[in-house]
Amino acid sequence: MTGNVNSAADSKPKWYYSRWGVLLLLFLIAGPLGLPFLFKSEQFSKFWKIVITFITAVYFVTIIILLISLELWFVHRIVCLQYS
């Protein structure tokens, strides 16, 4: 037997290059830091890479705006409680 035993395992992408792995990195764990995994993944076409990049950007900016709004609300509430 001179064949490569791991040839079947080599053809399967690593979890972080699979479709679900990349989406998990982008939307639940790393946000824009997962974009390099998206572009290195062969599981997505160029069209879907662009679409998912846009969705990730909108998602990330929305999260940042919500966090800033929440922080401003908390500061306002603390100031109101101090002077009441």
C-alpha positions in Angstrom: 0.0 0.0 0.0 1.7 3.1 -1.2 -1.4 5.3 -1.3 -1.9 8.3 1.0 -4.0 7.2 3.9 -5.1 10.7 4.8 -6.2 11.7 1.3 -9.9 11.5 2.3 -9.3 13.6 5.4 -7.2 16.2 3.5 -10.1 16.8 1.0 -12.5 17.9 3.9 -11.9 21.5 4.8 -11.0 22.4 8.3 -13.9 23.5 10.5 -12.9 27.2 10.3 -13.0 27.1 6.5 -16.4 25.3 6.3 -19.6 27.3 5.6 -20.9 27.0 9.2 -17.5 27.6 10.7 -17.0 30.8 8.8 -20.5 32.1 9.5 -20.0 31.2 13.2 -16.7 33.2 13.3 -18.3 36.2 11.5 -21.5 36.5 13.4 -21.0 35.0 16.9 -17.4 35.1 17.8 -15.0 37.4 15.9 -17.0 39.7 13.7 -14.8 41.3 11.1 -11.8 39.4 12.4 -13.4 36.4 10.7 -13.2 38.0 7.2 -9.8 36.4 6.3 -11.3 33.0 7.0 -14.2 33.9 4.6 -11.9 34.9 1.8 -9.6 31.9 2.3 -12.5 29.5 2.3 -13.2 27.7 -0.9 -16.8 27.0 0.2 -18.1 30.4 -0.9 -18.2 31.9 -4.4 -16.8 35.4 -5.0 -20.4 36.8 -5.1 -21.2 35.3 -1.7 -18.0 36.5 -0.2 -18.9 40.1 -1.2 -22.5 39.7 0.1 -21.4 38.2 3.4 -18.7 40.9 3.8 -21.4 43.6 3.4 -23.7 41.9 5.8 -20.9 41.5 8.3 -20.0 45.2 8.1 -23.7 46.3 8.6 -24.0 43.8 11.5 -20.8 45.0 13.1 -21.7 48.7 12.8 -25.2 48.1 14.2 -23.7 46.3 17.2 -21.3 49.2 17.8 -24.0 51.8 17.5 -26.3 49.8 19.9 -23.4 49.5 22.4 -22.6 53.2 22.3 -26.3 54.0 22.7 -26.6 51.7 25.7 -23.5 53.2 27.3 -24.8 56.8 26.8 -28.2 55.7 28.3 -26.4 54.2 31.4 -24.3 57.4 31.9 -27.4 59.5 31.6 -29.2 57.3 34.2 -26.3 57.5 36.6 -26.1 61.3 36.3 -29.9 61.6 36.9 -29.6 59.4 40.0 -26.8 61.4 41.4 -28.7 64.7 41.2 -32.1 63.4 42.3 
